[in-house]
Amino acid sequence: MVDLSQKPFYLSAEEIAWVEQTVADMTPDEKVWQLFADPLMGRDEQNLVEFLKDHPLGACPFRAGQFDNATARKVLAAAQDSMKIPMLITADCGTGADGRLRAGTMVATGAQAAAAPDDGQVAYDIGNIACRELGAIGFNWAFEPVGDILMNWRNCLVNTRAFGSDPDRVITCVDAFLKACEDNNFLPCLKHFPGDGWEERDQHIVPGNNGLSCEEWDATFGKIYRHCIENGVKSIMIGHFTLPAYQKRLNPALKDEDLHTACLSPELINGLLRKQLGFNGLVVTDQSNMIGFYTMPRTKALPAAIAAGCDMLLGMNNVDEDFACVKAAVESGFITQERLQDALYRILGAKASIGLHRRKAENGTLAPPEEWLERILCEEHRQTAVRAADKAITLVKNTRKHMHIRPEIQQRVLLHVVGGQAKKSLMGKGVASGGAAGLPERIKSSLEARGFTVTIWQPDTLGTNQYGTIPGMYKGKTAEFKQKFDAVLLFADVSGFAMTNSLRLSWPSPMASILPWYAAEGVPVAFVSLNLTTHLIDVPRVPIFINAYNSRPETIELVLDKLMGLSPFTGVPDPTVWCDTWDTHL
């Protein structure tokens, strides 16, 4: 039986009584609905309220960006006020409220927070601003912080989401984010147990793996989870990858074909997380529509996840089918009544721990004050984001001491924004070539305002060979290039979240004339990454390499200030920037 009076919920006798009475008053169907969290995409206020009357979900990862912020607040309030049991309203918010709200503040990425030379202040600012802005709409559960470790530089999923490759630095940043949640009365959710970042595969599109030995895991991911559990983290998200060493240690009878990803592994949830690490809080699966979840048929996997120790299922595919298979598993006893009650106690215990039931009883509504909407992208939050960028921008290398680039010395600049392999989509901003729309022109304008003369590379910028063939491939005369340009600036705006297992630079054509051949000729060349941190693998011998972590206009201005020597670089590079390759240091 779950003891809600103990860590991490520490409920009072009155709060425990509410949980017990609420569970006792539920119908069998209501108990099953509490196990589900779904974003309920595409529903307006009336449709959402009507749907929830018959489908009283336990939680909703609400897509507030479907609406303007005032409407989103109104829709959520109507939904919550119609519910007998308040919902947990959640969102991924590892960079702030951007992407979840219209015009929410993008504070910083995890990699950016890790690079800032502070005691976790940037990580705290991410959590604080995310909670303040999301809380203004009615959210109460952050699907953060990320406790993953960037062990593999090829991993583009956690490259910017994780707080780096050092477990101790991860702990510092995770603690700061958790403190921000506590200060805003938000339920946090540490993810993705048992730990992503060992390999490069993305669980959105394939089942993944963590191949560490038990001893290696204990010293890295285990260190992070043990620390956070001891400090009272209230919920943990389970990822879609295996951890064979621990699964086979805890169940020696398992064969390779028996290894399912973590959500479906009683060895990892009940054995490692619950018993060995002592976690008594709420366990939620990662999105069950991710391909990593499908190591068994879905109608078997959903009940198996609950039976294995997960308390809540994130994401529904077909509402009727998903509900029916879990309900049937309860009725057959595959999900025991004890297992069901434990899950319900933890779900309601989490709600009680942030006072949802009490706030609704006292105020008659869970709608936040309307004036809180003014917090969203307010000037205070914007300036906090600018300070974060200024602290974190990282000079990874300057091997030829070509800094600083100034218009009185290197006036004529060749500029190119490098794209990636990923296409624009719902989940990512990456593009096949050329960066975000308008970005080259925006950088050009900023440079020209500082006194530079700027040419944006086009296939015929440098000319063709003497036969006039293949524009963009031939470099023209080296001497003419040096007469025409004083410096080259390459910016990479590459993102492939949830679309590809790995992501590399994609150039306009084979042997393209914009590739940094000119670095060997002694021309000052600076490469600036506006997202991923490990592009040196594709431009190993560029003399100046900078990680800027985001492409906000303010960040571009700060990068140019630092390139010109108007302000210092203070960011600290993560060791993974070198991509385990000797020549990236050259």
C-alpha angles and dihedrals in degrees: 000000000000114000104212092184090069135067129341102016102031091191122188121239089258092052092047089051089055091052094048095046093045092053091046091053095050122106116231090257093050090053091055093046090056088064093065133081117185134167094228092213122202099017122132123213098274095042092048094051092048092048093051092053089070098026107044098184122197093225143003127208087209120210096217092170088078086078139036110266097258091050092046090054090049094048093049092047091052091049094048094044090053092055125094088208118036116245127231105240111205146176141176103253106163093139098033130274095316113122091021099064130030105263094358114165118266101211105172143310123254090253089051092051090049091051094052110100096233142099094265099295094136090050089050091049091052091053096040096051093042091053093044094050098038089044089058088064096043105268118144107170125065116204087214164133108061111224095183124124124224096228095147116053090205092065106106093175097068097021093105099015098060123075091239136273101298113090091208092054089047089054092050092052095041091051090052092050092047089051090054090053091049092049090053097042091245124147108238126209120205113212156239106005128221086023139271127219104066092102133021102244121115117227091212088074107020140017107265138209141219106205101186121129117246091257093049091048092050090054095048123019091014090055090056096046094043090051094049094045091051088050092053109257105180104209137023130195118221118221132218102251136093129244100200098180094060096035091056094041091054093042112023091182092069117111124200092261089055094058111109125180118273100271088061098041118098087186091063099037105035097022106039105019102034104030107025098036095030099229112172098171137097118301118201128181122237113249107314090209090066111106090236088072093061103085088119132021112294096238088057096038098057094056090039091057092055092043090050091058107274111135099198136030117220115213134013125223102188108007097211096044095045093049093045095053093050092045090050090051090054092048093048092049094243084121101043123220089244091054090047093050092049090052092048092047091053094046093049091038089058090051092048092048090066093039100246094146092046095047092052092047093048100041102027089231142051092217111126119232110286092231089065087077087077088070092069110105090343119168092256091057093045092053091048088055091050091052090050091053093047092052096046106043102117132210099208096180143351101180099168097039091237092148130141109055109197133168094238090060108023102024100152110069130184109209131195132168110211120214132202140233096266123094126222111275145150092278103039145035097213120125134199095245139352105028130254116345111276095007097116091051091047092053090045091054091050092051093047091051086058093053102265125133106226134199118188108216116252126175092263097041094106098032131242132271123277091278093053095235134146103009111220095028104076118068102213121224114335092220091053091051091055090048092050102043134037097187142001125223119196119188122189117208101178130153129159104166113173094349106084138023093229135013129207135169116282116207125204096251142347110294088358114194090237092063107109099264087129091068087076088056092060097254111147107255127184123187117197122190115206096191126356115058102211106065092121087090088072099037101031099159102044104126097220121043124175132181111208098168098211142034101228113142090244090054092051089053092049091050091052090048090055094044088054093047094247093125134014129257110242104166119116116225121230113235090241090073089082091061092220089284127123098214095059086076093061 
